[in-house]
Each structure stands twice: as C-alpha cells, then as structure tokens.
C-alpha cells in the first residue's frame, strides 16, 4: 500500500461542475474521485485527458493535471503523454461519439498497442453536446434530429470492439451503481496496460432512459450479470440464477451449477459475454470481460531506449555529427 | 599508351537507368567519393513515384544528377556534361538535357528490339541520328559485367545487377576519383553476403580498368579540390538527414528529450527513419496510425515536458491542422516539419514544389498564428531545425519548418558546426507553485511550462478559450479579444530575436530577387553569374523566417527599383509580401513542373524583367 492517501475532496478542482441536472456524469465524477483517491498515486502524477463532448469536460472538475483536447484525439494525445513519461497515471475520458466515431482509429490503435492508459468511455448512445443526434452506439431505428425516420446505422458493441482490438483489460459499469464504478476503476487502475471501461450513462435531455431496462436497481439484479474474477456467474434478485457456457452456447442454470468467471482465460468467453447483449432472454454483462497481461507500449519504448543506451552508451552528439566520413579543409 | 588528363573546373554528370538499376546508389557513391576528394558538390536525385514501374519503360526511369566543382557552387547544375544511360528509355528521357557536344555513355546491352519497344521507340536512337552532335560512347555493359564475373557463384540475373558498379568504376576512372571509399562501403554493406561484396568489387574494378584497357575514351578529367573553401570539418549530407540531426541537436540545446510522432509519407519519411536509430540519445519515435495521431502524440509529449515534433509532407500537413490549432491555443512547444512536394492532394509525390506556404501561414481555423521557417539547402536544414526548436521553446509555440523534396534528397558538403559553441536555450519548466498561473506571461509573452508530475502546479489546459492569467475556461468577449491579441503579439515578438537578412550583391540595384526555400541555389547562381559576366545590377535576398517576417525588409526593398519573387508555386510569397509591404511591387515568377528552377531560367527571367519584356 502506497503512502499516498488522498480523499475524494483532494481530487475536486475549484471549478463549478456544469452538467445538466440529473446527468449521469455527476455520479461517474464522484465515483472516479473516490476511486482515484485510493489508487496510491499522488495527484500531481495523475493526468486526465479528454476529447470533446459533455463527458470531456471532466478534466476541469478534477484536482489533478488535465487536458481537454479536440474531438476524438484524446487517446492519441494520451499515448504521447504516457510514452513521454510512463511514470504518470494517465486517464482518458471520452464519450461514445468522441471515441467510436471521430476517434475510432486512435481508440483501436491505443488498445492494440496496449498503452498503459485507462480509458473511461461514457456511453449514452447519443450526441449530447451537439444536442441530440444518433451516435455509433445508438440502436438502429432510433429517432433523433438527424434520423427523424429512425437511424438505419447498425451500432457498435463497444465491448466487442475493445476485445477485437486486443485491449488487455475490458470492463463495463453503469452510472446508477457508483460502488460498481469505483471497484471497476480500481481494478482498471491496478491493471498494467490499457484498460477500456465502458460506462453506461444516462442523458436526461436527449436520450433519457436509454439503459433503464438494465440500469435501475431492480433491473440490474434481474437483467444484468456481474463478471467478477473468481466469482460464479450468478444473477437474479437473490443471486438464484446462474450462467453456464458449453459448446459455445450460454444457458441459464441454477446458481449452484453456474460457471466461475475467469477474465484471464485466453478462451473466447469474453466475446460470448459481450454477445449476451443481443439476447433478449439473457442478462447483459457488467464487470470485467477480459484481463490479460501483456507488455505495455510505453514500457517497451522505454525499455528499448534504456537497453540500447546501456549497450551503446549515452549518445554523444559530437560523435553523431563528426562521422568518420568527415574531412578537414584548411 | 598513357591517356592525357585534362583539368576541368565544373562537371555535371547524370546517371539514368531503370528504377531497379541502382542509380541512386551509384549516384550516392559517386557523391560520397567526390566529397572526399574535396570538391564542392550538389546533387539532384529524380526518381519515379512507383516503387517498380515496368522495367525498361519511360515511367520507370530513375535519375541522379551530381555537379562537382573546384569552386563554390549552389545548384546541381542545369545541363549535364555527361549522361550515363543504362537503357533506351533512360536515354530518350534524358538526352535532350545534355550539353551540346556532351558525352553520352549508353549501355548497348539494353537497346535490343524489346528494349526499344518498351521505351516506345520505333528506331534505335543510337543509330538513327538522334544523338548527332553528342559524343556517344556505346558500351555493352551487360556483356562486360558478365565477362568480368565469369565463374561467379551468382546467378546470371544477379551478375547483371552489378552493372551499376561497373559504370561507377568507369566514371571514377574518367574523373580521376579513388575507388577505395566504395570498396570500403561494399565491404561494410555486404558484410553478411561476401559473395555479393566480391561481385560488386569485381564489377567496380572492371569498370575502372576498362577505361585504360578498352580505349573508348581519348582522355580523362580531373576536377581539383576547392581551394578557397572556408576552413573547417566537412561531411556530405542530405537534407532529411541534416534535419533529423538538427532536431536532436535542438532538443539537446533546449535541455529536453526529443519526441517524434509521425506517419510515413514521401518525402518526409527519412527523418522518422533517421531519428528512430537514435535511441541512445533518448529520442522517442512513435510511428502512429495516421497523421493526426502523429501530431497529437507530439502535443501529448510536449504537454508531458518533452520537445514534441511531427514530420510530414503536404497532404499530411492538411490533416494536422486541427491539432495545430490546439497547440496554438494551449501554447505548447511543438515542431511541425513539412517536407513539401508537388500537389494538391497526392499530386506528384516524388517531385518538388514549394506551395504549402500559405497553408502553413493561414491553414487553420480562426486566427491561429505560429512562426514559419524555411530551409534553403540540405546543410541549412540543420540550422533551421535548431532555430525552430529555439523559437518553439522560448516562445511556447508550435513552429512550422518548411523543407521540400529537392532539399530532402539533395546532398551537399556541410561545414560541421562547432558543437560546443552552439548557443544553448534551456527550456524553463516551472516547478515553484508560488505565484504560478497557467497563463501568466514572461517578457516574450510565453506562458510558463508546468509539466504533469510537478507537485502544486496541477492545472487544466485545452482547446477552449482560456481566461488570461488563470487559464480557466472563458467565454468573455473582451477576454477573447485580449487573448487573440496576445497570441498574435507573442508570435510577432519572435522578430526581436531574428536577424535582418542581408542581400547578396549590390546594396542598391535595378533589381532585387527575393526567394525562400530550395530555390536558393538557382537564384544565387543566376544572380552571381549575371553580375560577374554581364555586369547586371541585381541582388538576391533569401528569407529564412517567413512568419513573422524580420524587421528591416521595408528599408531593403526600398533600395531596389524592381523586386522579382521566383517560387515553385502560383504566387504565395509574392502575395504575402504584397500584403505586408504594399508600398512596393512584387513581381511573381512561378514554376510548377515538379522540377527546381535552373539558374538559367532565373537569369533569363531577370534579363527579361530588366529589358522591360516581362
């Protein structure tokens, strides 16, 4: 346990928080401040980097270093920051539009490289800051200002995208459960490598109730299942039901017969858990889908520099410029 | 029989062949050896955009021109004295440029019916009178190389690939150059493939010896070293390499580590490649997923306290513009290198143009001023890179450094800087929380650079307009006016630290030629020769700093009756100058053929202007 002990208050900035009343972002902000206070990192070593959108105002409200950047580019900027100084704890806050539309390319490559970033993607299935257009996670058929007859786009499943991009830590949580947010973020912080955390978030103004079938307290018990390492796959009001996976199929069984969840397995079970979203008869999964150990990009960059410097000695600029091909005049 | 050696002062050789013939290697070897002899030199590689166009076709012709001299020169030469044509297509694409009476060495082994067809030739130009007026040396190089390498373990195809070293040897003989440097290079290059090293050595020696043996030449030539060269240590350098070295040096002078976020694009890629080798200097190079990520990682690295840099070429610069605005707004140091190429869009990716000036100055949304520099020659690229680093760090600003394809791949002797005497400009990263404010200002209007990891300086920056001093988000109209003015004035303030350039030539004259970037050599040669040989009243002013423009230009312009602005675009610097100095008239002289100006074109234009014909 590190000596650094912060309180959530230490991680509040002096700026007034300005989201719409009732916005899910408030709960996420509070839970994040609570989680980051416990990760043992001094606040000067924490940096929050965001793109554009309602969620991306996040850095202004945090009492650490922050960078509110441009649309979609937070993951790229954060890659530069983390690679430049692997000693920093770098968090990316982004939304479904920011991360999966305009920033899709940077997102998948940050995950592929396993940069040691913690990406919090608030998913409200709508463009909020531009006042209500469909997003890459909006369900087909959603009527919005730019899809008055229903969106004909098919949506991304963010978890599947993250898994497919090779992210080494993939999790999902929900704004109605601050305790779950906090524990998920603590697990993300403890993971060495990229952590992609989808957070279901409610936009009260433009897409109110998008997640209500799964996110309210009662619905959560019946219609979601929490993927926790080493725990059985159980759900239901009294944890009476369970899931068992055999032959690539998922079936509902009694809690006692449920499989135990292991996000470190290399098997494609994480994908199966993401596809639960497409099954009406099964709960949607929250919690940790995947947790793999792989070398980090920033660590590998540093290691290469360190080992080559050790081998060749610290670079001498004069030797670099005055090569043996040089000749003397006069 | 001994062969006479004639002294020449200035020679231009062009090697031309199929893009698989190794003409660039041949040219570079000839260049390096010539540099060691002590001649001044300039080179102009000219290769197709296709990696391998169909062999033997006109589209596949790759060329390398070198000019070397006993005196100080500025260009790779307008007119080759010697053309080496490795096949029919190379001959037909190049012979018209050769000086009347010049030497054409043709590899007859590649002038078969089939070769002529591929080159779209109805008759053989070696036989049909096309080359009347030239001294044609016809050699079946394919056959000679095959003879020389009889018994080699290589396949006959690989044997033929050695023909460029045969030609190189022949040219070394003809111009009295030593073969040893190339022998050493081959040994190192093919250390793990000794049979290839052997074969190429044999081909090189065979070519060299053939000059004496076969008596196809009546004489040899000698170009003696430059006598009055500025004393110092020299090496041969290409522009992209000089730029990479300049960036590492600039970072060290700033006491910072260099970070390069980049995406491969012709002709800027070499800079990334050179810097990727410098791990022991702590240089971080990230090859990113796209141009936008390239600049964004650099911004993120600068935010973290390193010297962020990104390299690109025209279309890539266009992609980076939004992020440049962010760097302007957040006032972080950043170097953006644009190795210009002919455009728009993909344009002519391996050909030269200098047409990104207005994009560099104005190609961002809103008023987003940043300093813009341009290097003039390969060696100057080093100094300009250091200067870009200085400005970025001292003023907390992104800086655009313009190079171009002619500088990037051209080579010249570089008088090496005395490293210990280069002025340092250590970055002042703030660590003291007392009185810290993210958007406070120093004497240069630069804001303090507080790096994440520093206790007590936690703050937030971003693309939204910031309140003066506090850096809090502000939508206040008065504040936006104020901040816009500060950003403008900060960049204009760079003028306080840059010298007024001096015109070369008379202080007052009938005509001033104003140039920027890689047109330096052609303008300098053209104006010098007009003064020397025809007593023309003309001077040359070359601009390194394109924004802000240095103090004193107004007074300089006033001393000349007319001002001519040659540039490889449709009128960009001339338009800028016309707007900034409306009391003077700037006559634009443009060329957009994907080729540099020749000194002759400059001379002819100057003459026409002075005669009132233009």
Interface residues (C-beta under 8 A of the other chain):
Chain A: X13 X15 X42 X43 X44 X45 X47 X49 X50 X52 X59 X60 X62 X63 X64 X65 X66 X67 X68 X69 X70 X71 X73 X76 X77 X78 X79 X80 X81 X82 X83 X84 X85 X87 X88 X105 X106 X109 X301 X304 X305 X308 X309 X311 X312 X313 X314 X315 X317 X318 X320 X321 X322 X323 X325 X326 X327 X328 X329 X330
Chain B: X32 X35 X36 X38 X226 X229 X230 X231 X232 X233 X234 X235 X236 X245 X248 X249 X252 X257 X259 X261 X278 X279 X280 X281 X282 X283 X284 X286 X288 X289 X290 X292 X293 X296 X297 X298 X299 X300 X301 X302 X303 X304 X305 X306 X308 X322 X323 X325 X326 X330 X415 X416 X417 X419 X452 X453 X454 X455 X456 X457 X458 X459 X460 X461 X462 X463 X464 X472 X473
